[in-house]
Amino acid sequence: MECIEILDSDEEAAKAAEQESDDEVEIVGGAPAPDSQDSEVQILDDAADLSEGAQAKLLKSLLAEKQQLAQQVASLQKKTSNDKRTKRPVYWRRDGDGKRLPDDAGVDEKLLVELTPGSDEYESVAARLQSRGLPDANIASIKRCINDHLWAPYAARREAMARRSTQSDEDRVWRSDVLPGVLNEAENPVCLPDANPCRERYLFHGAAPSTIDCILDENVDFRLSQITGAMGACAYFADQSSYSDQYCRMPDHSALVRHRHAGTAARPQDALKMLVCRVLLGECGRGQPGLRRPPAIGGSGRLNDSVSNNPDTVDDCASQGSMYGVFDNAQVYPEYVIEYKRDYGGGGGGRFAAALAGLPPSLLAGIPGMPAAVPRRAPKPPRARKPAAKKPAKKRATTKRKSPRKKSDDA
């Protein structure tokens, strides 16, 4: 059969159809319709037998079929994308008030969802902050971060660690993706291997407010850590909010490479920001200064997934006083950001101000952003004392030596 000539555009096809409007051509495919059994179906072996109007209508039907196929492909792609997004935590589908969020929320750019005080999600995060070292924290807001650019590598890393640990490729339902906030750890304080093979935990991370904003966009960057740190050049996390609070007052990370105090530090009355992150600890080894990667597991060549000052607490979600470090950004997802202020009970900053007052003014002057040191008053010159009356010097008792008698010549 010869190919049918295709017109250049839909407009030409429409014009040709108008010119041949007198021709009645019915294009059918397959078996005749039940109501048109009397109609005759003609099979043309030569395309030239079709009039221009029939060709235009055929082209029109082909274009409509092409458009329908394109819609079906787009629908399948959207369904596949939705299937991928269903792997995100279930409670991410709702905002702080419980309203449904759009399906594409957080896909192209991050979305910060402010939680409503009194909700289970809000209260679980707030209780974690205040019960682990900061009872005097006045929380201004708690926001949930939805960022697919950070979640996709984290979820992939979590699945890979689970398959390695369980030797199974079956899909897993993560309890932490079902219960909002940190309720999962509250109900299951022990990371059981069968329920949590990756040892996924919620840990605190403190940094300057400007650095926190960058982390929500690009995740943590362990390359900014110093190799002389307590556990090497890794990203540090703590199970106590009081420990991370110290780092919330430090200058931003851009200044930490060469001079620790080159940035701007927070003042006692400034608002601070702290992260509550999901961290995949997996196999945990002991950290030490000088590490650029996790140490090996025993005598094997496989490396640990993380390090800690107390590796034995990696399974205990209620641990206290432990630090953890990871050398892979894909093992971290910053899920919650807490904005707060410290209530020191008045007195102009309490312990922090008292500590600053004890520092020498020369040191405070060299730290930009720190409260100015109160200049000390010059000490008063001592009063001039009247010279005391001189006592007469005591006479020294002198004894004259008796000269020996000379012997006379007569004796």
C-alpha positions as CSV (number, residue, x, y, z in Angstrom):
1,M,0.0,0.0,0.0
2,E,1.1,3.5,-0.6
3,C,1.4,6.0,2.2
4,I,-1.2,8.6,2.6
5,E,0.1,12.1,2.1
6,I,0.0,14.1,5.4
7,L,-0.9,17.7,5.3
8,D,1.5,20.2,6.9
9,S,-0.8,21.6,9.6
10,D,-4.2,21.4,11.1
11,E,-5.2,24.6,9.4
12,E,-4.6,23.2,5.9
13,A,-6.6,20.1,6.9
14,A,-9.5,22.3,8.0
15,K,-9.4,24.3,4.8
16,A,-9.4,21.1,2.7
17,A,-12.3,19.8,4.7
18,E,-14.3,22.9,4.1
19,Q,-13.6,22.7,0.3
20,E,-14.8,19.1,0.2
21,S,-17.7,19.5,2.5
22,D,-20.0,17.9,0.0
23,D,-18.2,14.6,0.2
24,E,-19.6,12.4,2.9
25,V,-16.9,10.0,4.0
26,E,-17.2,7.8,7.1
27,I,-13.9,6.3,8.5
28,V,-14.4,3.3,10.5
29,G,-12.0,0.6,11.8
30,G,-12.5,-3.0,12.7
31,A,-15.9,-4.6,12.6
32,P,-19.0,-2.5,11.6
33,A,-21.0,-1.0,14.4
34,P,-24.3,-2.8,15.2
35,D,-26.4,0.1,14.1
36,S,-24.6,0.4,10.8
37,Q,-24.9,-3.2,9.5
38,D,-26.5,-2.0,6.3
39,S,-23.6,0.4,5.6
40,E,-20.9,-0.8,3.2
41,V,-17.3,-0.6,4.3
42,Q,-14.9,-0.1,1.4
43,I,-11.3,-1.1,1.6
44,L,-9.1,1.1,-0.6
45,D,-5.8,-0.3,-1.7
46,D,-4.7,3.0,-3.3
47,A,-4.5,6.2,-1.2
48,A,-5.2,8.2,-4.3
49,D,-8.8,6.9,-4.2
50,L,-9.4,9.1,-1.1
51,S,-10.5,12.6,-1.8
52,E,-8.8,15.6,-0.1
53,G,-11.6,15.9,2.3
54,A,-11.3,12.3,3.4
55,Q,-7.6,12.7,3.8
56,A,-8.1,15.7,6.0
57,K,-10.6,13.9,8.2
58,L,-8.2,10.9,8.5
59,L,-5.4,13.2,9.5
60,K,-7.7,14.9,12.0
61,S,-8.5,11.5,13.6
62,L,-4.8,10.5,13.7
63,L,-3.9,13.8,15.4
64,A,-6.7,13.2,18.0
65,E,-5.4,9.7,18.6
66,K,-1.9,11.0,19.0
67,Q,-3.0,13.6,21.6
68,Q,-4.9,10.9,23.5
69,L,-1.8,8.7,23.6
70,A,0.2,11.7,24.9
71,Q,-2.3,12.2,27.7
72,Q,-2.1,8.5,28.6
73,V,1.7,8.7,28.8
74,A,1.6,11.8,31.0
75,S,-0.9,10.1,33.2
76,L,1.4,7.1,33.6
77,Q,4.4,9.4,34.4
78,K,2.4,11.2,37.0
79,K,1.3,7.9,38.5
80,T,4.9,6.8,38.7
81,S,5.9,10.0,40.3
82,N,3.1,9.7,42.8
83,D,4.2,6.2,43.6
84,K,7.6,7.5,44.4
85,R,6.2,10.2,46.6
86,T,4.1,7.7,48.5
87,K,7.4,6.6,50.0
88,R,7.6,9.9,51.8
89,P,6.2,10.0,55.4
90,V,2.5,9.7,55.5
91,Y,2.0,12.7,57.7
92,W,3.7,15.0,55.1
93,R,0.5,15.0,53.2
94,R,-1.0,17.4,55.8
95,D,-0.1,20.8,56.9
96,G,0.0,22.1,60.5
97,D,-3.8,22.4,60.6
98,G,-4.5,19.0,59.1
99,K,-5.4,20.3,55.7
100,R,-4.4,18.3,52.6
101,L,-1.2,19.6,50.9
102,P,-0.8,19.5,47.1
103,D,0.8,16.3,45.7
104,D,3.8,18.3,44.4
105,A,4.5,20.0,47.6
106,G,8.3,20.1,48.2
107,V,9.1,18.5,44.8
108,D,10.7,21.5,43.0
109,E,11.7,23.5,46.1
110,K,11.6,23.0,49.8
111,L,8.4,23.7,51.7
112,L,8.4,24.7,55.4
113,V,5.2,23.7,57.1
114,E,4.6,25.5,60.4
115,L,3.2,23.1,63.0
116,T,0.2,24.0,65.2
117,P,0.8,24.1,68.9
118,G,-1.2,21.4,70.6
119,S,-0.9,18.9,67.8
120,D,0.8,15.5,68.4
121,E,3.6,16.4,66.0
122,Y,4.3,19.7,67.6
123,E,4.1,18.5,71.1
124,S,6.4,15.6,70.5
125,V,9.2,17.7,69.1
126,A,8.7,20.4,71.7
127,A,8.9,17.9,74.5
128,R,12.0,16.4,73.1
129,L,13.8,19.8,73.1
130,Q,12.8,20.8,76.6
131,S,13.1,17.4,78.3
132,R,16.7,16.9,77.0
133,G,18.5,19.8,78.5
134,L,16.6,23.0,77.6
135,P,13.6,23.3,80.1
136,D,14.0,27.1,79.9
137,A,13.6,27.3,76.1
138,N,10.7,29.5,74.9
139,I,9.7,28.0,71.5
140,A,8.6,30.5,68.9
141,S,7.9,28.0,66.1
142,I,8.4,24.5,64.9
143,K,8.5,23.9,61.2
144,R,8.6,20.7,59.2
145,C,10.9,20.7,56.2
146,I,9.6,18.9,53.0
147,N,12.4,18.8,50.4
148,D,12.5,16.0,47.9
149,H,16.0,16.9,46.8
150,L,17.2,15.9,50.2
151,W,14.6,13.2,50.9
152,A,15.3,11.1,47.7
153,P,19.0,10.3,48.5
154,Y,18.1,9.8,52.1
155,A,15.3,7.3,51.3
156,A,17.6,5.5,48.8
157,R,20.4,5.2,51.3
158,R,18.0,3.9,54.0
159,E,16.6,1.2,51.6
160,A,20.2,0.1,50.7
161,M,21.2,-0.1,54.4
162,A,18.0,-2.2,55.2
163,R,18.6,-4.6,52.3
164,R,22.2,-5.1,53.4
165,S,21.2,-5.7,57.0
166,T,18.2,-8.0,56.4
167,Q,19.3,-9.6,53.1
168,S,15.8,-9.0,51.8
169,D,14.5,-7.0,48.8
170,E,10.9,-6.8,50.0
171,D,9.3,-3.4,50.5
172,R,9.4,-2.2,54.1
173,V,6.9,-0.1,56.0
174,W,8.9,2.3,58.2
175,R,7.2,3.1,61.4
176,S,8.9,6.5,61.5
177,D,7.1,7.4,58.3
178,V,3.7,6.7,59.8
179,L,3.8,8.4,63.2
180,P,4.3,12.2,63.1
181,G,7.1,13.9,65.0
182,V,9.3,11.8,67.3
183,L,6.3,9.7,68.5
184,N,7.9,6.6,67.1
185,E,10.9,6.8,69.4
186,A,8.7,7.6,72.4
187,E,6.7,4.4,71.9
188,N,9.8,2.3,70.9
189,P,12.8,3.6,72.8
190,V,14.9,0.6,71.7
191,C,16.0,0.3,68.0
192,L,15.1,-3.4,67.4
193,P,17.0,-4.8,64.5
194,D,13.9,-6.2,62.8
195,A,11.9,-3.0,63.1
196,N,14.7,-0.5,62.6
197,P,17.6,-2.2,60.8
198,C,19.3,1.1,59.9
199,R,19.2,2.4,63.5
200,E,17.3,5.5,62.3
201,R,17.2,8.1,65.1
202,Y,16.1,11.6,65.7
203,L,19.1,13.7,66.9
204,F,19.8,17.4,67.5
205,H,22.1,19.5,65.4
206,G,23.0,23.1,66.3
207,A,24.5,25.8,64.1
208,A,24.2,29.5,63.5
209,P,20.7,30.6,62.2
210,S,22.2,31.5,58.8
211,T,23.8,28.1,58.6
212,I,20.6,26.3,59.5
213,D,18.8,28.0,56.6
214,C,21.5,26.7,54.2
215,I,21.2,23.2,55.7
216,L,17.5,23.1,54.9
217,D,18.4,23.7,51.3
218,E,21.6,21.7,50.8
219,N,21.8,19.4,53.9
220,V,24.7,19.3,56.3
221,D,28.3,19.4,55.1
222,F,30.7,17.3,57.0
223,R,33.6,18.8,55.0
224,L,33.4,21.9,57.2
225,S,34.3,20.0,60.3
226,Q,37.8,20.0,61.6
227,I,39.8,16.8,61.5
228,T,41.1,17.6,64.9
229,G,37.5,17.3,66.3
230,A,36.7,14.8,69.0
231,M,35.5,12.2,66.4
232,G,37.2,13.5,63.3
233,A,36.0,15.4,60.2
234,C,32.3,14.3,60.4
235,A,28.9,15.9,60.8
236,Y,28.2,15.9,64.5
237,F,24.8,15.2,66.2
238,A,23.8,14.9,69.9
239,D,21.0,13.2,71.8
240,Q,20.9,16.2,74.2
241,S,19.5,19.6,73.1
242,S,21.7,21.3,75.7
243,Y,24.8,20.2,73.9
244,S,23.7,21.4,70.5
245,D,22.5,24.7,72.0
246,Q,26.2,25.7,72.5
247,Y,26.8,25.5,68.7
248,C,23.7,27.6,68.0
249,R,25.5,30.6,69.4
250,M,28.7,30.2,67.4
251,P,29.5,32.1,64.2
252,D,28.4,30.7,60.8
253,H,30.3,27.9,59.1
254,S,31.8,30.1,56.5
255,A,34.2,31.5,59.1
256,L,35.2,28.2,60.7
257,V,37.8,27.2,58.2
258,R,40.5,29.6,59.3
259,H,39.4,31.6,62.2
260,R,36.8,30.4,64.6
261,H,35.5,33.8,65.6
262,A,35.6,35.5,62.2
263,G,31.8,35.3,61.8
264,T,29.0,36.8,63.9
265,A,28.0,35.0,67.1
266,A,24.6,35.1,68.6
267,R,23.8,37.2,71.6
268,P,21.9,35.9,74.7
269,Q,18.7,37.7,73.7
270,D,18.8,36.6,70.0
271,A,16.5,34.0,68.5
272,L,18.2,30.7,67.9
273,K,17.5,27.8,65.5
274,M,18.1,24.1,66.1
275,L,17.5,21.1,63.9
276,V,15.9,17.8,64.7
277,C,17.3,15.5,62.1
278,R,16.7,11.9,61.0
279,V,20.1,10.2,61.1
280,L,21.0,6.7,59.8
281,L,23.5,5.4,62.3
282,G,23.7,1.7,61.1
283,E,26.9,0.0,62.3
284,C,28.5,2.4,64.7
285,G,32.2,2.5,65.7
286,R,34.2,4.6,68.1
287,G,35.2,8.0,66.9
288,Q,38.6,9.7,67.5
289,P,40.4,12.7,66.3
290,G,42.0,12.5,62.8
291,L,39.3,10.4,61.2
292,R,38.3,11.2,57.6
293,R,36.0,8.2,57.3
294,P,34.5,5.7,59.7
295,P,36.8,3.0,61.0
296,A,36.6,-0.6,59.8
297,I,34.3,-3.2,61.5
298,G,36.6,-5.4,63.5
299,G,39.1,-7.1,61.2
300,S,36.9,-6.9,58.1
301,G,37.4,-4.5,55.3
302,R,33.9,-3.1,55.6
303,L,33.5,0.3,57.2
304,N,31.1,1.4,59.9
305,D,28.3,3.6,59.0
306,S,28.8,6.1,61.8
307,V,31.0,6.9,64.8
308,S,30.2,7.8,68.4
309,N,31.9,8.6,71.7
310,N,29.7,5.8,73.1
311,P,28.8,3.3,70.4
312,D,27.0,1.0,72.8
313,T,24.1,3.5,73.0
314,V,23.4,3.4,69.3
315,D,20.3,1.2,69.9
316,D,19.0,3.3,72.9
317,C,16.8,6.1,71.7
318,A,16.7,7.4,75.3
319,S,20.5,7.7,75.6
320,Q,21.9,10.7,77.4
321,G,25.2,12.4,76.8
322,S,26.2,10.6,73.5
323,M,27.5,12.3,70.4
324,Y,27.3,10.7,66.9
325,G,28.9,11.5,63.6
326,V,28.4,10.5,60.0
327,F,30.6,11.0,57.0
328,D,27.9,10.8,54.3
329,N,25.3,13.5,53.8
330,A,22.8,11.0,52.5
331,Q,22.5,9.6,56.0
332,V,20.9,12.8,57.3
333,Y,17.6,14.5,56.7
334,P,16.8,17.7,58.5
335,E,13.1,17.3,59.2
336,Y,12.3,19.9,61.9
337,V,13.7,23.3,62.6
338,I,12.9,24.8,66.0
339,E,13.2,28.6,66.6
340,Y,13.5,29.5,70.2
341,K,15.0,31.8,72.8
342,R,16.5,31.0,76.1
343,D,14.8,32.2,79.3
344,Y,17.6,32.7,81.8
345,G,15.3,34.0,84.5
346,G,16.2,37.7,84.0
347,G,19.4,39.4,85.0
348,G,20.6,40.3,81.6
349,G,21.5,36.9,80.3
350,G,22.1,34.9,83.4
351,R,24.9,32.3,83.2
352,F,25.9,33.3,79.7
353,A,26.3,37.0,80.6
354,A,28.1,36.0,83.7
355,A,30.5,33.9,81.7
356,L,31.2,36.8,79.3
357,A,31.8,39.2,82.2
358,G,34.6,36.9,83.4
359,L,36.4,37.1,80.0
360,P,39.1,39.8,79.5
361,P,38.0,42.8,77.4
362,S,40.8,42.2,74.9
363,L,39.3,38.8,74.0
364,L,35.7,40.1,73.8
365,A,36.9,43.0,71.5
366,G,38.3,40.4,69.1
367,I,35.0,38.5,68.6
368,P,32.6,40.4,66.3
369,G,29.0,40.2,67.3
370,M,29.7,39.5,71.0
371,P,28.3,41.9,73.6
372,A,30.7,44.8,74.2
373,A,32.7,44.4,77.3
374,V,32.0,47.0,80.0
375,P,35.1,49.0,80.4
376,R,36.6,48.8,83.8
377,R,37.1,51.9,85.8
378,A,40.7,52.9,86.3
379,P,41.8,52.1,89.8
380,K,42.0,55.1,92.1
381,P,45.5,56.2,92.9
382,P,46.5,55.2,96.4
383,R,46.4,58.0,99.0
384,A,49.7,59.6,99.8
385,R,50.8,58.6,103.2
386,K,52.7,60.9,105.5
387,P,56.3,59.8,106.0
388,A,56.7,58.3,109.3
389,A,59.0,60.1,111.8
390,K,62.5,58.8,111.8
391,K,63.5,57.2,115.0
392,P,67.0,58.0,116.2
393,A,69.4,55.3,115.3
394,K,70.5,53.2,118.1
395,K,74.1,53.6,119.1
396,R,76.2,50.6,118.5
397,A,78.0,49.5,121.6
398,T,81.7,49.4,120.8
399,T,84.3,47.7,122.8
400,K,87.8,48.8,122.8
401,R,90.3,46.1,122.6
402,K,93.0,46.3,125.2
403,S,96.4,46.5,123.7
404,P,98.8,44.0,125.1
405,R,101.3,45.4,127.4
406,K,104.7,45.7,126.2
407,K,107.3,43.8,128.0
408,S,109.9,45.9,129.6
409,D,113.4,45.4,128.9
410,D,114.0,45.0,132.6
411,A,111.8,42.1,133.1
